[in-house]
């Protein structure tokens, strides 16, 4: 059976194999550093994008608040106008209730037509007396 080899110390030189190993370690270290740098750059870009999105969101939120405030003010204005309109409608309704209806106007028109001397056929006193005189002899004859 062979004796196990003793571990070598790090400061001992082993020649070409050590150089290959060192070279490979340096290469891997540089590759890892490059990858870390790329990841850091991506993280920076993502962080920048997030900040930009947050700023845009805050701006849009402020714009939305202003728009909602304007809409609220318009609603208040429209509500006040509606109250005024309702008041006017009530006032006009009360005024209309005081006015004559169509039926009442028709009755008034009929009454005015009856007493209108221009269109009504009134007889004068003289005409009535003449009519009585004309009829009186006829009535006496029939009796």
C-alpha positions in Angstrom: 0.0 0.0 0.0 1.2 3.5 -0.8 1.5 6.2 1.7 -0.8 9.2 1.3 0.9 12.3 0.0 1.2 15.1 2.4 -0.6 18.3 1.7 1.5 21.0 0.2 1.8 24.4 1.7 0.5 27.4 -0.1 3.9 29.1 -0.4 5.5 26.1 -2.0 5.9 26.3 -5.8 4.6 23.7 -8.0 5.4 25.2 -11.3 3.3 25.3 -14.4 0.2 23.8 -12.8 0.1 26.5 -10.2 0.3 29.2 -12.9 -2.6 27.6 -14.8 -4.6 27.5 -11.6 -3.8 31.1 -10.8 -4.6 32.1 -14.3 -7.9 30.3 -14.1 -8.7 31.9 -10.7 -7.9 35.4 -12.0 -10.0 34.7 -15.1 -12.9 33.5 -13.0 -12.5 36.5 -10.6 -12.5 38.9 -13.6 -15.6 37.2 -15.1 -17.4 37.3 -11.7 -16.4 41.0 -11.3 -17.8 41.7 -14.8 -21.0 39.9 -14.0 -21.4 41.8 -10.7 -20.8 45.1 -12.6 -23.5 44.2 -15.2 -25.9 43.2 -12.4 -25.2 46.5 -10.6 -25.8 48.4 -13.8 -29.1 46.6 -14.3 -30.0 47.3 -10.6 -29.2 51.0 -11.2 -31.4 51.1 -14.3 -34.2 49.3 -12.5 -33.9 51.7 -9.6 -34.0 54.7 -12.0 -37.0 53.3 -13.8 -38.8 52.8 -10.5 -38.0 56.4 -9.4 -39.3 57.6 -12.8 -42.5 55.5 -12.4 -43.0 56.9 -8.9 -42.5 60.4 -10.0 -45.0 59.9 -12.9 -47.4 58.2 -10.6 -47.2 61.1 -8.1 -47.7 63.7 -10.9 -50.7 61.8 -12.3 -52.1 61.5 -8.8 -51.8 65.2 -8.3 -53.4 65.9 -11.7 -56.2 63.5 -10.7 -56.7 65.2 -7.4 -57.0 68.6 -9.2 -59.4 67.1 -11.8 -61.5 65.6 -9.0 -61.5 68.9 -7.2 -62.7 70.7 -10.3 -65.4 68.1 -10.8 -66.5 68.5 -7.2 -66.7 72.3 -7.7 -68.7 71.8 -10.8 -71.1 69.5 -9.0 -71.5 72.0 -6.2 -72.2 74.7 -8.8 -74.7 72.5 -10.7 -76.4 71.6 -7.4 -76.8 75.3 -6.5 -78.2 76.0 -9.9 -80.7 73.1 -9.5 -81.8 74.5 -6.1 -82.3 77.9 -7.8 -84.2 76.3 -10.7 -86.4 74.3 -8.2 -87.2 77.6 -6.4 -88.1 79.3 -9.7 -90.3 76.3 -10.7 -92.1 76.6 -7.3 -92.6 80.3 -7.7 -93.9 79.9 -11.3 -96.2 77.1 -10.2 -97.6 79.4 -7.4 -98.1 82.2 -10.0 -99.8 79.8 -12.4 -102.1 78.6 -9.7 -103.3 82.2 -9.3 -104.1 82.5 -13.0 -107.3 81.6 -14.7 -107.7 78.2 -16.2 -108.7 77.6 -19.8 -112.2 76.7 -18.7 -112.5 79.8 -16.7 -111.3 81.9 -19.6 -113.9 80.3 -21.9 -116.7 81.1 -19.3 -115.4 84.7 -19.1 -115.4 85.0 -22.9 -118.9 83.7 -23.1 -120.1 86.2 -20.5 -118.3 89.1 -22.3 -119.9 88.0 -25.5 -123.3 88.2 -23.9 -122.9 91.7 -22.6 -120.8 93.1 -25.4 -123.0 95.8 -27.0 -121.2 95.5 -30.3 -121.8 91.8 -30.9 -124.9 91.3 -28.7 -128.3 92.1 -30.1 -129.8 94.4 -27.6 -133.0 96.2 -28.2 -133.4 99.8 -27.3 -136.4 101.1 -25.3 -137.9 102.6 -28.5 -137.7 99.3 -30.3 -139.4 97.4 -27.5 -142.2 100.0 -27.4 -142.7 99.7 -31.2 -142.7 95.9 -30.9 -145.4 96.1 -28.2 -147.4 98.5 -30.2 -147.2 96.2 -33.2 -148.2 93.2 -31.3 -150.9 94.8 -29.1 -153.5 95.0 -31.9 -152.8 91.4 -32.9 -153.2 90.2 -29.3 -156.5 92.2 -29.0 -157.8 90.5 -32.1 -157.0 87.0 -30.9 -158.8 87.6 -27.6 
